[in-house]
Amino acid sequence: MLIMIHEIPQTKFDAAWSILQSEGVYKLPKRTLVIPQPILKIVANIVGKEYVPNAFDKFQAMQDFLHQEPIADRFGQNHGARRKWLGEMRTYLGVEVLGELYENRNQLRLGLINDPVLALVNLQRLIKVPQGRNILERIKEINQLINKVFSGYNSVTGEQDGNKYNDRDLDGKLEVVRFMEDRCIDTLGLFTE
């Protein structure tokens, strides 16, 4: 028996993604990333054995961000229209489905970018042993760079442009996402050497 393509049932996610696409949502190209895996013994030497689980929680936040993807929509900088549309989509598709496909996977959402930012700040606070001093200084440098970018500096040129994240256009936001990906990879790499 021949089955026509339109007769093959879609999962609820496939159908919902089709709806989101018809609403102007699209995935941007994702870079291929090599994500370092911190080594337990090295982590223990840098943060102290009692802080290892907490450190791995921070690493997980960075790794989660690195596995997400940039997803754009038709709203550009019209955040009010996007919030209204998201409310409608939550009702139409359901909170779980919209979260899985868009809200919890979209690297461009400031709330998701904040996860690795906070992880880096908290990781800095975990390093208390003398053998972690060099790593601590490097993480402080990374956090200072991040602070500059979120305070209105261009992540590529380093020049002040006055643009806060939400004021940036799509290309500017994508620059910040790439910058954060690189900082997460840099940080994870510190715990593999």
C-alpha positions as CSV (number, residue, x, y, z in Angstrom):
1,M,0.0,0.0,0.0
2,L,1.4,3.4,-1.0
3,I,1.2,6.0,1.8
4,M,1.0,9.6,0.6
5,I,3.3,12.1,2.5
6,H,0.4,14.2,3.7
7,E,-1.1,11.0,5.3
8,I,1.9,10.5,7.6
9,P,1.0,12.0,11.0
10,Q,3.2,14.7,12.3
11,T,4.2,15.0,15.9
12,K,2.7,17.8,17.8
13,F,6.1,19.5,17.7
14,D,6.3,19.2,13.9
15,A,2.9,20.6,13.4
16,A,3.6,23.4,15.9
17,W,6.9,24.3,14.2
18,S,5.0,24.6,10.9
19,I,2.6,27.0,12.6
20,L,5.5,29.0,14.0
21,Q,7.1,29.2,10.6
22,S,3.9,30.4,9.1
23,E,3.9,33.1,11.8
24,G,7.4,34.3,10.7
25,V,9.6,32.3,13.0
26,Y,12.8,30.9,11.5
27,K,16.1,29.3,12.7
28,L,19.4,31.1,12.0
29,P,22.5,29.2,11.0
30,K,24.1,27.6,14.0
31,R,27.9,27.4,14.2
32,T,29.5,24.0,14.7
33,L,31.0,24.2,18.2
34,V,33.5,22.0,20.0
35,I,32.3,22.0,23.6
36,P,35.0,21.2,26.1
37,Q,34.0,18.8,28.9
38,P,35.4,19.8,32.3
39,I,37.5,17.1,34.0
40,L,36.4,16.2,37.5
41,K,39.9,16.1,39.0
42,I,40.9,19.4,37.5
43,V,37.7,21.0,38.7
44,A,38.2,19.7,42.2
45,N,41.7,21.1,42.3
46,I,40.5,24.6,41.2
47,V,37.3,25.0,43.2
48,G,37.9,22.6,46.1
49,K,36.1,19.2,46.5
50,E,33.1,20.6,48.4
51,Y,32.2,23.0,45.5
52,V,32.5,20.5,42.6
53,P,28.7,19.8,42.3
54,N,28.0,23.5,42.3
55,A,30.7,24.1,39.6
56,F,29.2,21.4,37.4
57,D,25.8,23.1,37.7
58,K,27.4,26.2,36.3
59,F,29.1,24.2,33.5
60,Q,25.7,22.7,32.7
61,A,24.2,26.2,32.3
62,M,26.9,27.1,29.8
63,Q,26.6,23.8,27.9
64,D,22.9,24.1,27.7
65,F,23.3,27.6,26.2
66,L,25.8,26.2,23.7
67,H,23.3,23.5,22.6
68,Q,20.5,26.0,22.0
69,E,20.0,27.8,18.6
70,P,19.3,31.3,17.5
71,I,15.7,31.6,16.4
72,A,14.4,34.8,14.9
73,D,10.9,36.1,14.3
74,R,9.1,38.9,12.3
75,F,8.9,41.3,15.2
76,G,12.4,42.8,15.2
77,Q,12.7,45.3,18.0
78,N,8.9,45.5,18.6
79,H,9.0,43.7,21.9
80,G,5.5,44.7,22.9
81,A,4.1,43.0,19.7
82,R,6.2,39.9,20.4
83,R,5.0,39.7,24.0
84,K,1.4,39.9,22.8
85,W,2.0,37.3,20.1
86,L,3.8,35.0,22.6
87,G,0.7,35.1,24.8
88,E,-1.5,34.2,21.9
89,M,0.8,31.3,20.9
90,R,0.9,30.0,24.5
91,T,-2.8,29.7,24.4
92,Y,-2.9,28.3,20.9
93,L,0.0,25.9,21.0
94,G,0.4,25.4,24.7
95,V,3.1,26.5,27.1
96,E,5.0,23.3,26.9
97,V,5.1,23.2,23.1
98,L,6.0,26.8,22.6
99,G,8.6,26.5,25.3
100,E,10.2,23.5,23.7
101,L,10.3,25.0,20.2
102,Y,10.9,28.7,20.8
103,E,11.1,30.2,24.3
104,N,13.4,27.7,26.0
105,R,15.7,27.0,22.9
106,N,16.2,30.5,21.5
107,Q,19.7,31.8,22.2
108,L,18.5,35.3,21.1
109,R,16.3,35.6,24.2
110,L,17.9,37.7,26.8
111,G,16.6,35.5,29.5
112,L,18.5,32.6,28.1
113,I,21.7,34.6,27.6
114,N,21.5,35.5,31.2
115,D,21.9,31.8,32.3
116,P,25.5,31.5,31.3
117,V,26.3,35.1,32.4
118,L,25.0,34.2,35.9
119,A,26.8,30.9,35.8
120,L,30.1,32.7,35.1
121,V,29.6,35.2,37.8
122,N,28.8,32.4,40.3
123,L,31.6,30.2,39.1
124,Q,34.0,33.1,39.9
125,R,32.7,33.1,43.5
126,L,33.3,29.4,43.8
127,I,37.1,29.6,43.3
128,K,38.6,30.0,46.8
129,V,41.7,27.7,46.7
130,P,45.1,29.1,46.0
131,Q,45.7,26.7,43.0
132,G,42.7,28.3,41.3
133,R,44.1,31.8,41.3
134,N,45.1,31.8,37.6
135,I,41.8,30.4,36.6
136,L,40.0,33.0,38.8
137,E,41.8,35.8,37.1
138,R,40.9,34.5,33.7
139,I,37.2,34.2,34.6
140,K,37.3,37.7,36.1
141,E,38.6,39.0,32.7
142,I,35.8,37.1,30.9
143,N,33.2,38.5,33.2
144,Q,34.6,42.0,32.6
145,L,34.3,41.5,28.9
146,I,30.8,40.3,29.2
147,N,29.9,43.3,31.4
148,K,31.3,45.7,28.8
149,V,29.2,44.1,26.0
150,F,26.0,44.3,28.1
151,S,26.9,47.9,29.0
152,G,26.8,49.1,25.5
153,Y,30.1,48.1,23.9
154,N,30.4,46.3,20.6
155,S,31.3,42.7,21.1
156,V,33.5,42.6,17.9
157,T,35.2,46.0,17.9
158,G,35.3,46.7,21.6
159,E,34.2,50.2,20.9
160,Q,31.4,51.8,22.9
161,D,28.3,52.0,20.7
162,G,25.7,52.6,23.4
163,N,23.5,49.8,22.3
164,K,22.0,47.7,25.1
165,Y,21.1,44.1,24.1
166,N,17.4,44.8,23.4
167,D,18.2,47.8,21.3
168,R,20.4,45.9,18.9
169,D,19.2,44.7,15.6
170,L,19.2,41.0,14.7
171,D,22.8,41.0,13.5
172,G,23.9,42.8,16.7
173,K,22.1,40.3,18.9
174,L,23.7,37.4,16.9
175,E,27.1,39.0,17.5
176,V,26.4,39.0,21.2
177,V,25.2,35.3,21.1
178,R,28.5,34.3,19.2
179,F,30.5,36.3,21.8
180,M,28.7,34.5,24.7
181,E,29.3,31.1,23.0
182,D,33.0,31.9,22.7
183,R,33.2,33.0,26.4
184,C,31.4,29.8,27.5
185,I,33.8,27.6,25.5
186,D,36.8,29.6,26.8
187,T,35.6,29.1,30.4
188,L,34.8,25.4,30.0
189,G,38.2,24.9,28.4
190,L,39.9,26.3,31.5
191,F,38.8,23.2,33.4
192,T,40.1,20.7,30.9
193,E,43.8,21.5,30.9
